[in-house]
Amino acid sequence: MDSVIYALVLNPALTELLPRSGIEASPANVGWAGSILFALFLTGWGLSLVWGPIADRFGRSRVLACTIFVYAIFTGFAALSQSVWQLGLFRLLAGIGIGGEWALAGTYVAEAWPEDRRKMGAGYLQTGYYAGFFLASALNYTVATHYGWRAMFWCGLAPVVVAFLVLMCVKEPQRWNGEKAVRGQSPLRRIFMAPYTRRTLVNTALLAAAICGLWAAAVYAPTAIALLAEQAGMTPRQGVKMSSLGMGLLSLGTILGCLAAPLFAERIGRRIALASYFLGMAVCILLGFGWAFYLPHGLRPFIIVLMFLGFFGGNFAIFGLWLPEQYPTSVRATAFAFTTSFGRFLAAGIDLALGALVVRMGTLGKPVALTAIAFGVGLLAIPFAMETKGATLPD
């Protein structure tokens, strides 16, 4: 929810803050500033890789609580922004917390759940992220239309309650409590030593491909819907509601994709399952932004494609069960955090380039459609990945 709020309030927030920062709030400037701020958010997410070694040293639950507290506080503080630069700083700091939360939650579920339910647990966990998409869309439909964009960021403070509950009620998994690894070795260094070198590099490449493609499409989808709604003769308020509906359907599709991902991964293997999802993402991005966006009456086809794009966006659930299977307890959180975070630096650069391309081409659809290339690169890397079908979680 906290990570998606920004995408939903991007246009009204920047329309107000850009003039206060001495910049004209033209559509081109809104798009360019939005890309810069989102790149800062991705940079913060990339910096979240620092949480992994901390969790391997001090435990999962306490560090998990810290990550939730960080992203909730700085998402809420974004409501106080008086300039576009302040909003960018708050998003950078929130990104550091959000990225760490996913890595540590994934590690915790893998280690705390029984082996016979661990794989489906990864799918259940990932649905929470997209349930947050749905919740943010519902808030945008109600809170934002009545109270404005600042109220949306205040809603982002709510997970502070979750942070305290985790800190007080969640115990460390027995696997970590029993870990007797040598603490003098750097876990970040170990994941690049034999026998983990190849799998770390390949996993990082696969996550980078998934992030570059999915984030570009998901972030620009609300704006695309708003533009299509405007072309269809809808009022700005109706456009906001239509964006909320579209993102809600995307969220529903992704939840279904997350629940299906572990079943596919168990039946056909991790690599083939991920390849299927990557191919689906590439096709849907091309259809949505390269075809439906340019139809005379493209709003309905675009939203239909968006739901299928959401389903294949459930590929992150495969990583949730696959990554923990490739590393022992002593470095699992570090590996999870690094491979899921480092690609955000690349994604930040891609996002800046994408924003510049949108301005240069004067259109949104074709530049975003090009992000399908990322999944093509990912498909080329999948054969080099480690297959763990039928394997148990290593100690």
C-alpha positions in Angstrom: 0.0 0.0 0.0 2.7 2.5 1.0 4.8 1.9 -2.1 1.8 2.3 -4.5 0.3 5.4 -2.9 3.0 7.5 -4.7 2.0 6.2 -8.1 -1.7 7.0 -7.5 -1.1 10.6 -6.3 1.7 11.4 -8.6 -0.2 13.9 -10.8 -2.0 16.0 -8.1 1.0 16.0 -5.8 3.5 17.3 -8.4 1.0 19.7 -9.9 0.9 21.4 -6.5 4.6 21.0 -5.5 6.3 21.9 -8.7 5.2 25.6 -8.7 6.3 25.8 -5.1 9.7 24.6 -6.2 10.0 27.2 -9.0 9.1 24.8 -11.8 6.1 25.1 -14.1 3.6 22.2 -13.6 3.4 21.3 -17.3 2.6 17.7 -18.3 6.1 17.3 -19.5 7.6 18.6 -16.2 5.2 16.4 -14.2 6.3 13.4 -16.1 10.0 14.2 -15.8 9.8 15.1 -12.1 7.8 11.9 -11.5 10.5 9.8 -13.1 13.2 11.5 -11.0 11.3 11.0 -7.7 10.5 7.4 -8.6 14.2 6.8 -9.4 15.0 8.1 -5.9 12.5 5.7 -4.4 14.1 2.8 -6.3 17.5 4.0 -5.2 16.3 3.8 -1.6 15.0 0.3 -2.3 18.4 -0.6 -3.6 20.1 0.7 -0.5 17.8 -1.7 1.5 20.3 -4.5 0.8 22.0 -3.3 4.1 19.2 -5.0 6.1 20.2 -8.5 5.0 23.5 -8.7 6.8 22.0 -7.0 9.9 19.2 -9.7 10.0 21.7 -12.5 9.6 23.6 -11.1 12.5 20.9 -10.0 14.9 17.8 -11.9 13.9 14.8 -11.7 11.6 11.9 -10.4 13.6 13.5 -7.4 15.3 15.1 -6.1 12.0 11.8 -6.8 10.2 10.0 -4.5 12.7 12.6 -1.8 12.1 12.1 -1.9 8.3 8.3 -1.5 8.7 8.7 1.4 11.1 11.1 3.2 8.7 8.8 3.0 5.6 5.6 3.8 7.5 7.1 6.9 9.2 8.6 8.4 6.0 5.5 7.6 3.9 3.5 9.5 6.4 6.0 12.4 6.6 5.6 12.8 2.8 2.3 14.5 3.6 4.3 17.4 5.0 6.2 18.0 1.8 6.3 21.7 0.8 8.5 21.1 -2.3 9.2 18.4 -4.8 12.7 17.9 -3.3 11.3 17.2 0.2 8.9 14.7 -1.4 11.8 13.0 -3.1 13.8 12.8 0.1 10.9 11.1 2.0 10.4 8.7 -0.9 14.1 7.8 -0.8 14.0 7.0 2.9 10.7 5.1 2.6 12.2 3.0 -0.1 15.0 1.8 2.2 12.4 0.4 4.5 10.0 -1.1 1.9 12.8 -3.1 0.2 14.1 -4.5 3.5 10.6 -5.5 4.6 10.0 -7.8 1.6 13.4 -9.5 1.9 13.1 -10.1 5.7 9.4 -11.2 5.5 10.3 -13.7 2.7 13.2 -15.0 4.7 11.1 -15.3 7.9 8.3 -17.2 6.2 10.7 -19.6 4.6 12.4 -20.4 7.9 9.3 -20.4 10.2 6.8 -22.3 8.2 6.8 -26.2 8.1 8.4 -27.6 5.0 5.1 -29.0 3.6 3.5 -25.5 3.6 6.5 -23.3 3.1 6.2 -23.1 -0.7 2.5 -22.0 -0.7 3.5 -19.7 2.2 5.6 -17.7 -0.3 2.6 -17.3 -2.5 0.4 -16.2 0.4 3.1 -13.7 1.5 3.4 -12.1 -1.9 -0.4 -11.6 -2.2 -0.1 -9.2 0.7 1.9 -6.8 -1.5 -0.8 -6.7 -4.2 -3.6 -6.6 -1.6 -1.8 -3.4 -0.7 -2.3 -2.3 -4.4 -6.0 -3.0 -4.0 -6.2 -1.2 -0.6 -4.3 1.9 -2.0 -6.7 1.9 -5.0 -9.6 1.8 -2.6 -8.2 4.7 -0.6 -7.6 6.7 -3.7 -11.2 6.1 -4.7 -12.5 7.4 -1.4 -9.9 9.4 0.6 -8.1 11.1 -2.3 -11.2 12.2 -4.1 -12.5 13.9 -0.9 -9.4 15.0 1.1 -6.6 15.2 -1.5 -3.2 13.6 -2.0 -1.7 14.5 1.4 -4.4 12.5 3.2 -3.2 9.4 1.2 0.3 9.7 2.6 -1.1 10.1 6.1 -2.8 6.8 5.6 0.6 5.4 4.9 1.4 5.8 8.6 -0.9 2.9 9.5 1.8 0.1 9.4 3.6 1.6 12.4 1.0 -0.4 14.4 2.2 -3.6 12.6 5.9 -2.7 13.4 5.1 -2.7 17.1 3.1 -5.9 16.9 6.0 -7.7 15.1 8.4 -6.4 17.7 6.3 -7.6 20.7 4.7 -10.8 19.3 6.8 -12.4 16.6 9.4 -14.8 17.7 12.6 -15.7 15.9 12.4 -18.8 13.7 14.0 -21.9 15.3 16.4 -22.3 12.3 18.0 -18.9 13.0 18.1 -19.5 16.8 20.1 -22.7 16.2 22.5 -21.2 13.7 26.1 -21.6 14.7 27.8 -20.0 11.7 31.0 -18.1 12.2 30.0 -14.5 12.8 33.4 -13.1 11.8 32.7 -13.7 8.1 30.9 -11.1 6.1 27.7 -12.7 4.8 27.7 -10.2 1.9 31.1 -11.5 0.9 30.1 -15.2 1.3 27.3 -15.0 -1.2 29.8 -14.2 -3.9 32.1 -17.1 -2.9 31.9 -20.7 -4.1 29.4 -22.4 -4.4 27.1 -19.3 -4.4 28.8 -17.0 -6.9 26.9 -18.1 -10.1 23.5 -18.4 -8.4 23.9 -14.9 -6.8 24.8 -13.3 -10.1 22.0 -15.0 -12.0 19.4 -14.4 -9.4 20.4 -10.7 -9.3 20.0 -10.5 -13.1 16.6 -12.2 -13.0 15.3 -9.9 -10.3 16.7 -6.9 -12.2 14.8 -7.9 -15.3 11.5 -8.4 -13.4 11.9 -5.1 -11.6 12.7 -3.0 -14.7 9.8 -4.4 -16.6 7.1 -4.6 -13.9 7.7 -1.3 -12.1 7.7 0.7 -15.3 4.4 -0.7 -16.3 2.8 -0.6 -12.9 3.9 2.9 -12.1 2.7 4.4 -15.4 -0.5 2.4 -15.6 -2.6 4.8 -13.5 -1.4 7.7 -15.6 -2.2 5.8 -18.8 -5.7 5.1 -17.6 -6.2 8.7 -16.6 -5.1 9.8 -20.1 -7.4 7.3 -21.8 -10.3 8.3 -19.5 -9.7 12.0 -20.5 -9.8 11.0 -24.2 -13.1 9.2 -23.5 -14.6 12.5 -22.3 -14.5 11.7 -18.6 -14.0 14.4 -15.9 -10.8 14.4 -13.8 -12.7 13.0 -10.9 -14.1 10.2 -13.0 -10.6 9.6 -14.3 -9.3 9.2 -10.7 -12.0 6.6 -10.0 -11.3 4.8 -13.3 -7.6 4.6 -12.4 -8.5 3.2 -9.0 -10.7 0.6 -10.7 -8.0 -0.4 -13.2 -5.4 -0.7 -10.5 -7.8 -2.7 -8.4 -8.3 -5.2 -11.2 -4.5 -5.3 -11.7 -4.1 -6.1 -8.0 -6.8 -8.9 -8.2 -5.0 -10.4 -11.2 -1.7 -10.4 -9.4 -3.1 -12.0 -6.3 -4.4 -14.8 -8.4 -1.0 -15.0 -10.1 0.8 -15.2 -6.8 -1.4 -18.0 -5.6 -0.9 -20.0 -8.8 2.9 -19.4 -9.0 3.9 -22.0 -6.3 1.6 -24.6 -7.9 3.2 -24.1 -11.3 6.7 -24.0 -9.8 6.1 -27.4 -8.1 4.6 -29.0 -11.1 6.9 -27.8 -13.9 9.9 -26.5 -12.0 11.1 -23.1 -11.0 12.8 -22.1 -14.2 10.0 -23.1 -16.6 7.4 -21.4 -14.4 9.4 -18.2 -14.2 9.9 -18.3 -18.0 6.2 -18.6 -18.5 5.5 -15.6 -16.3 8.2 -13.5 -18.0 6.8 -14.3 -21.4 3.3 -13.4 -20.3 4.6 -10.1 -18.9 6.3 -9.2 -22.1 3.3 -9.9 -24.2 0.9 -8.0 -22.0 3.1 -4.9 -21.8 3.3 -4.8 -25.6 -0.4 -5.3 -26.0 -1.4 -2.8 -23.3 1.0 0.1 -24.0 1.9 -0.6 -27.6 -1.6 -1.5 -28.9 -4.6 -0.8 -26.6 -3.2 2.6 -25.5 -3.4 3.9 -29.1 -6.9 2.6 -30.0 -9.6 5.2 -30.6 -11.6 3.7 -27.7 -8.7 2.0 -25.9 -9.8 2.4 -22.2 -11.7 -0.9 -21.9 -9.1 -3.0 -23.8 -6.3 -1.5 -21.9 -7.9 -2.3 -18.5 -8.6 -5.9 -19.7 -5.0 -6.4 -20.7 -3.9 -4.8 -17.4 -5.6 -7.6 -15.4 -3.7 -10.2 -17.3 -0.5 -8.2 -16.8 -1.3 -8.3 -13.1 -1.5 -12.1 -13.2 1.9 -12.5 -14.7 3.2 -9.9 -12.3 2.8 -12.7 -9.7 6.3 -13.9 -10.8 7.7 -12.4 -7.6 6.0 -15.2 -5.7 8.3 -17.7 -7.5 11.3 -15.8 -6.2 9.8 -15.9 -2.7 10.0 -19.7 -2.6 13.0 -20.1 -4.9 15.7 -17.8 -3.4 15.6 -19.3 0.2 16.1 -22.8 -1.3 19.5 -21.7 -2.8 21.2 -20.5 0.4 21.9 -21.7 4.0 20.5 -20.0 7.1 23.7 -18.1 7.8 23.5 -16.0 4.6 19.8 -16.4 3.6 18.6 -12.9 4.5 21.7 -11.3 3.0 21.2 -13.2 -0.3 17.5 -12.4 -0.4 18.0 -8.7 0.4 20.9 -8.3 -2.1 19.3 -10.1 -5.1 16.0 -8.4 -4.6 17.4 -4.9 -4.0 20.5 -4.4 -6.2 18.4 -4.5 -9.4 16.6 -1.4 -8.1 19.7 0.7 -8.9 19.5 -0.4 -12.5 15.7 0.1 -12.5 16.3 3.7 -11.3 18.4 4.4 -14.3 15.9 2.8 -16.6 13.1 4.9 -15.1 15.1 8.1 -15.7 15.7 7.1 -19.3 12.1 6.2 -19.7 10.9 9.6 -18.4 13.3 11.3 -20.8 12.0 9.2 -23.6 8.4 10.0 -22.7 9.2 13.7 -22.9 11.2 13.4 -26.2 8.6 11.2 -28.0 5.6 13.1 -26.6 3.8 9.9 -25.8 3.5 7.5 -22.9 2.6 4.2 -24.5 5.5 3.4 -26.8 8.4 4.1 -24.3 6.7 2.0 -21.6 6.1 -0.8 -24.2 9.9 -1.0 -24.7 10.2 -2.2 -21.1 9.1 -5.6 -22.4 12.7 -6.0 -23.5 13.7 -6.5 -19.9 11.8 -9.7 -19.7 13.4 -10.9 -23.0 16.8 -10.4 -21.3 15.5 -12.3 -18.3 14.4 -15.2 -20.5 18.0 -15.5 -21.8 19.3 -15.7 -18.2 16.9 -18.3 -16.9 18.7 -21.4 -18.3 21.7 -20.5 -16.1 19.7 -20.5 -12.9 19.8 -23.2 -10.3 16.7 -25.6 -10.4 15.5 -26.6 -6.9 12.3 -28.4 -7.7 11.7 -31.0 -5.0 14.5 -29.7 -2.7 14.0 -28.9 1.0 15.2 -25.7 2.7 18.9 -26.1 3.4 20.2 -25.6 7.0 
